[in-house]
Amino acid sequence: MAEHKHGEMDTTAQEKTFEGFMSMTTKATIGIIVFLIFLALVAV
């Protein structure tokens, strides 16, 4: 078994996945807020 050395792992794939997740989460949150504002304006 290989010896573990801290800081040598390539984290490029994990970083891209996290960036995609954060982008999707941000867009979904903005979409939900816009939808709720639209709902509030139409329902009144």
KOLDRENLO-452583 format. One line per 10 residues: number of its first residue (from 1); for each residue z, y, x of N, C-alpha, C, O, CB. Coordinates in steps of 0.1 Angstrom, whole numbers, plus 2048, in hexadecimal, padded with zeros to 3 digits. Glycine has a CB too. Example, Ala and Ser with C-alpha at 12.3 -4.5 7.8 and 13.67 -1.06 7.14 Angstrom:
KOLDRENLO-452583
1) 84E,7C7,884,84E,7D3,87B,84E,7DF,884,855,7DF,88E,85A,7D3,871  847,7EA,880,847,7F5,889,84F,800,881,850,80B,886,839,7FA,88D
//
This chain:
KOLDRENLO-452583
1) 800,7F4,808,800,800,800,800,80C,809,807,80D,813,80C,800,7F6  7F8,816,805,7F7,822,80D,804,82B,80C,80B,82B,802,7EB,82B,808  806,832,817,812,83B,818,80E,847,810,804,84D,811,815,83E,827  818,84C,807,815,858,7FF,818,864,808,823,865,80F,81E,858,7F3  80F,86E,808,810,87A,810,80F,886,806,805,887,7FF,806,87C,81B  81A,88D,805,81A,898,7FB,810,8A3,7FE,80E,8A7,809,828,89F,7FB  808,8A7,7F3,7FF,8B1,7F4,7F1,8AD,7F9,7E8,8B6,7FB,804,8BB,7FE  7EE,8A1,7FA,7E1,89C,7FE,7D8,898,7F3,7CC,895,7F5,7E2,891,808  7DD,897,7E7,7D5,892,7DC,7CB,89C,7D7,7CE,8A8,7D6,7DE,88E,7D0  7BF,898,7D4,7B4,8A1,7CE,7B7,8A3,7C0,7B6,89A,7B8,7A6,89C,7D1
11) 7BB,8B0,7BC,7BE,8B3,7AE,7B3,8BA,7A7,7B6,8C1,79C,7CB,8BA,7AD  7A7,8BA,7AC,79C,8C2,7A5,79A,8BD,797,799,8C6,78E,78F,8C0,7AE  79A,8B0,794,797,8AB,787,7A3,8B0,77D,7A0,8B4,772,796,89C,787  7AF,8AF,782,7BA,8B3,779,7BA,8C1,777,7BD,8C6,76B,7C7,8AF,780  7B6,8CA,780,7B6,8D8,77E,7AB,8DC,774,7AD,8E4,76C,7B3,8DF,78C  79F,8D5,775,794,8D8,76C,798,8D4,75E,795,8DB,754,787,8D1,770  79F,8C8,75C,7A4,8C4,74F,7AE,8CE,749,7AD,8D1,73E,7AA,8B6,750  7B7,8D2,752,7C1,8DC,74D,7BB,8E9,749,7BF,8EF,73E,7CC,8DE,758  7B1,8EE,751,7AA,8FA,74D,7A3,8F9,740,7A3,902,737,7A0,8FE,758  79C,8ED,73D,796,8EA,731,79F,8EA,725,79D,8EF,71A,78E,8DD,732
21) 7AB,8E3,727,7B5,8E3,71D,7BA,8F0,719,7BC,8F4,70E,7C1,8DA,722  7BD,8F9,723,7C2,906,721,7B8,90F,71A,7BB,916,711,7C7,90D,72E  7AB,90D,71E,7A1,915,717,79F,911,708,79E,919,700,793,912,71E  7A0,904,706,79F,8FF,6F8,7AB,903,6F0,7A9,907,6E4,79E,8EF,6F8  7B7,903,6F5,7C3,907,6EE,7C2,916,6EB,7C6,919,6E0,7CF,903,6F7  7BE,91E,6F5,7BD,92C,6F2,7B3,92F,6E7,7B6,937,6DE,7B9,933,6FF  7A7,929,6E8,79D,92C,6DE,7A2,927,6D0,79F,92E,6C6,790,925,6E1  7A8,91B,6CF,7AD,916,6C3,7B8,920,6BD,7B8,922,6B1,7B3,908,6C4  7C1,925,6C5,7CC,92E,6C1,7C6,93B,6BB,7CA,93F,6B1,7D5,931,6CC  7BC,940,6C2,7B5,94C,6BE,7AE,94A,6B1,7AF,952,6A7,7AB,952,6C8
31) 7A7,93E,6B0,7A1,93B,6A3,7AA,939,697,7A7,93E,68C,799,92E,6A5  7B5,933,69A,7BF,931,68F,7C5,93F,68B,7C7,941,67F,7CB,928,694  7C8,948,694,7CD,955,691,7C3,95D,689,7C6,963,67F,7D1,95D,69D  7B6,95C,68D,7AB,963,686,7AA,95D,677,7A9,965,66E,79E,962,68D  7AB,950,676,7AA,94A,669,7B6,94E,660,7B4,950,654,7AA,93B,66B  7C2,94F,666,7CD,952,65E,7CC,961,659,7D0,964,64E,7DA,950,666  7C7,96A,662,7C5,978,65E,7BB,978,653,7BD,980,649,7C1,980,66A  7B0,971,654,7A5,971,64A,7AB,96C,63D,7A8,971,632,79A,968,64E  7B3,961,63D,7B9,95C,631,7C2,966,62B,7C2,967,61F,7C1,94F,635  7CA,96D,633,7D3,977,62D,7CB,982,627,7D0,988,61C,7DC,97D,638
41) 7C0,986,62C,7B8,991,626,7B1,98D,61A,7B0,995,610,7AE,996,631  7AC,980,619,7A5,97B,60D,7AF,978,602,7AB,97A,5F6,79D,96F,611  7BA,973,605,7C4,96E,5FB,7CA,97A,5F3,7D0,978,5E9,7CE,965,601  7CA,986,5F9,7D1,991,5F3,7C9,997,5E8,7CD,9A1,5E1,7D4,99B,5FD
//
